[in-house]
Amino acid sequence: MTLHWKLVVDCADAPALADFWAAALEYEVEDPGPLIAELLVTDRIGPEAVAEHRGRRVFRGYAAIRHPEDPYDEASGVGHGRRLLFQEVPEPKSGKNRLHIDVHGGPGGLGALVTRLEELGAVRVREVDHGPAGHWWVMRDPQGNEFCAT
């Protein structure tokens, strides 16, 4: 039996980073609004656990995105497939990521991909050329996390 998993990314502003990565990967930002409403009404969480982002209720310090074709729980908004969770942490990023995302280009190739990612707020760091193995760009998302555009 395979196990379910999600990639968790520590960050400074979870909703903002979820917005970036949802746009970059063409994923959907999960909407926990119905779950939050239920938890508030039943006193399982207090208002201090909730924030607002772009007119929606979100869990303070957390946001997630999911692949638009994967199943999800309509009551909670939680995806059951390919999913990234962003969680706010108090300490700043202090070094190179030991795990990163590779974003593969589609129509238009690498140049179009890099341009689109820059328009969303990513920054080019350096180009890597491995001859016959190809080349790619090391980039940073708006909160400084490294990833590769290939």
Secondary structure in CASP SS format (residue, H / E / C, confidence):
PFRMAT SS
TARGET T0000
AUTHOR 0000-0000-0000
METHOD secondary structure of the structure
MODEL  1
M C 1.00
T C 1.00
L C 1.00
H C 1.00
W C 1.00
K C 1.00
L E 1.00
V E 1.00
V E 1.00
D E 1.00
C E 1.00
A C 1.00
D C 1.00
A H 1.00
P H 1.00
A H 1.00
L H 1.00
A H 1.00
D H 1.00
F H 1.00
W H 1.00
A H 1.00
A H 1.00
A H 1.00
L H 1.00
E C 1.00
Y C 1.00
E E 1.00
V E 1.00
E C 1.00
D C 1.00
P C 1.00
G H 1.00
P H 1.00
L H 1.00
I H 1.00
A H 1.00
E H 1.00
L H 1.00
L H 1.00
V H 1.00
T C 1.00
D C 1.00
R C 1.00
I C 1.00
G C 1.00
P H 1.00
E H 1.00
A H 1.00
V E 1.00
A E 1.00
E E 1.00
H E 1.00
R C 1.00
G C 1.00
R E 1.00
R E 1.00
V E 1.00
F E 1.00
R C 1.00
G C 1.00
Y E 1.00
A E 1.00
A E 1.00
I E 1.00
R E 1.00
H C 1.00
P C 1.00
E C 1.00
D C 1.00
P C 1.00
Y E 1.00
D C 1.00
E C 1.00
A C 1.00
S C 1.00
G C 1.00
V C 1.00
G E 1.00
H C 1.00
G C 1.00
R C 1.00
R E 1.00
L E 1.00
L E 1.00
F E 1.00
Q E 1.00
E E 1.00
V C 1.00
P C 1.00
E C 1.00
P C 1.00
K C 1.00
S C 1.00
G C 1.00
K C 1.00
N C 1.00
R C 1.00
L C 1.00
H C 1.00
I E 1.00
D E 1.00
V E 1.00
H C 1.00
G C 1.00
G C 1.00
P C 1.00
G C 1.00
G H 1.00
L H 1.00
G H 1.00
A H 1.00
L H 1.00
V H 1.00
T H 1.00
R H 1.00
L H 1.00
E H 1.00
E H 1.00
L H 1.00
G C 1.00
A C 1.00
V E 1.00
R E 1.00
V E 1.00
R E 1.00
E E 1.00
V E 1.00
D E 1.00
H C 1.00
G H 1.00
P H 1.00
A H 1.00
G C 1.00
H E 1.00
W E 1.00
W E 1.00
V E 1.00
M E 1.00
R E 1.00
D C 1.00
P C 1.00
Q C 1.00
G C 1.00
N C 1.00
E E 1.00
F E 1.00
C E 1.00
A E 1.00
T C 1.00
END
